[in-house]
Amino acid sequence: LDFLSPKEKPDPYLENIVSELDIDFNKKKVSPNGKLKKEIKNYKKLLVKFLQKNESSADKIEKYLHFMNKYLDEKGIAAMNEKLKEKYGKDIDLATRQTGATPKSPKPSRSPKSPKLDLSKATKEFTNMSRKDAEMLQIYFEKYDPRYLQPRYFKEILHYAEKYGMKFLNYKLNQKYMQSLDEFVLEAQLLHNEVFEFYNKIDKSSSRSQLKKKVSKILHWGLLNGRDQINRILIDKYGADLDSFNSAASPSMPSVLQSNYSIGANATF
């Protein structure tokens, strides 16, 4: 994962690909004919799936695709397949290189695009992170970097926390996003207390368990959208906001949590 690495290391494989590209930008490029153009278009789709299967870093995949697509347009499918074989020991479709046949796109998976990680199973093997911490980490990445919510990336972060400890994970998160998980959890606790106090005073018809469920949904939404956005909706609906019932003992959330997300969440106020 990119933010867990101290700095980016040189990539000889990528440098080799770049070195072979034609740097003469004034040179007139020859456009492929219709059939070859279609083959290259299909191949590029398979190239994305190939890298997703063989590389774990989203940033690395993005960088590889940028230069591989240039290489593919310039050198052709056969040359690109040779490059893939150098690194991965296999190419995308051997038939493509031997016969020039158009590769067939695989059938789309029936699984959802962003499968959810089963935290009860994912955290069972770890001792440095509780399930509650893992749940908060999910919301943290939902706010700051949703790509790490993919199960394979998220579990890699859990492994990192198990190996090096939560203290070091907090340090790396703070380096990357200017807020540690511990700070994020503290802000969540403060916001939870404020929201619960508000509804406890203004909503006399709901039971305590109903209030807890309502507050939980609003808290999730509030962590993503900011305390000011919660106040704006509360003012519109009730004519009062969190500051109406809070003393100085309940500080406001810092600006790092006050984002400019648009309103339209699933939370019911």
Secondary structure, 3 states (H helix, E strand, C coil): CHHHCCCCCCCHHHHHHHHCCCCCCCCCCCCCCHHHHHHHHHHHHHHHHHHHHHCCCHHHHHHHHHHHHHHHHHHCHHHHHHHHHHHHCCCCCHHHHHHCCCCCCCCCCCCCCCCCCCHHHHCCCCCCCCHHHHHHHHHHHHHHCHHHHCHHHHHHHHHHHHHHCHHHHHHHHHHHHCCCHHHHHHHHHHHHHHHHHHHHHHCCCCCHHHHHHHHHHHHHHHHHHCHHHHHHHHHHHHCCCHHHCCCCCCCCCCHHHCCCCCCCCCCCC
